């Protein structure tokens, strides 16, 4: 939806409000609130008191009588909810846990690759999720098959989970223009069937890369003036009696907590206010207020103005560029699984890499040293796109049947061939046939990686059965064995990725499952920690 459409939608809301105010009549009479600083009802020069009048739908600033624009009640629907195709390129995130008597689901979205904005949101969600689990006396254990739809489009399907006890983090992309991004994060907690919001904030990435939330849009010393406009809208909208001062006891930290949930729109700002207000800025539910840009403009920081300017520019969103498999992943927070491909590179590998790129899915490739020289560009591309490249020996022997020096030669030649092409020697080896023993593992100072799910894809079972088995058989931390030597395997890749994500898995390289801290060399692993 472009600005024009959003504007028209907002104007419909204004028209409804105008009607409500007209009906209210004298209830919208002038009130004297100590928090007001702008827009008091004025007297005409001839000294006749003038009642405040409803704001006409086209009104966007001082009128010919010099009257200031008015704040007004808004609806939650006036907070924009951008569809995934309006903010393309964001990476959808899902963390979920099913406890003995609760369900927890967190959804958020980050720009691709490692970014300050992504780190900020990842850190917030991790803190909130781990904090929730520990508040119930346990640890956060990510699971799958919990959140309907799994890892779908970014910020889609944010309905809180059912049940008497639940926890949810939901996201809405509220602004995306050029490199500017605004993402609203709402944390809800339900106990004994009663839902309360734990925190609400819009996180912004400014066009020049600065980070902040809704409270950072305003100069700190003006927060009471902004809240004064909120008060005024509540009075004008008959939510408060004239003279009410609901924010009088709010602390500076409480004011920050309230203003953090400010969404910038082309016409101004939409503030979702906790209601009733408590001194710490919390409340059981929210009312939504629109303050015109003409009113808040003087109170905005440079950061706030840059966000407003970007929203008004309404340019196509640019999520930024990062290699396919470069998105950070924390497998203590999200449920991870790894797809691994053995025995390449082959003439099928580039098509597989194309599929992985189209879906932004990381994978791990255990390549044979003897084939690297045939397709150095493919191996180089595999590494450059962020996938993990592991060692699958030079000639695919059963290592347990070779003498020590030949075991070392199989591994070392392959390490050298891969390093010559990618610039980096692998940290992992996968033994052909999964065959290793204490002797061979002691000879090779790498992590020995086998698998938890053998798809038997080399039997060519058909794309459908192969997809169904690979998706259904894996559990959290799973490592799936496949081979990029078979056309069906490459054909099935897209469906397997989609199917795993639909169950709630986040794909990760095997190394990423260990968070960069690999088990000691010689360790045999068949799944993540
Ligand atoms: Ni193999």
Boltz pocket constraint, residues with backbone or C-beta under 6 A from the ligand:
constraints:
  - pocket:
      binder: B
      contacts: [[A, 342], [A, 343], [A, 392], [A, 396], [A, 431], [A, 432], [A, 433]]
      max_distance: 6.0
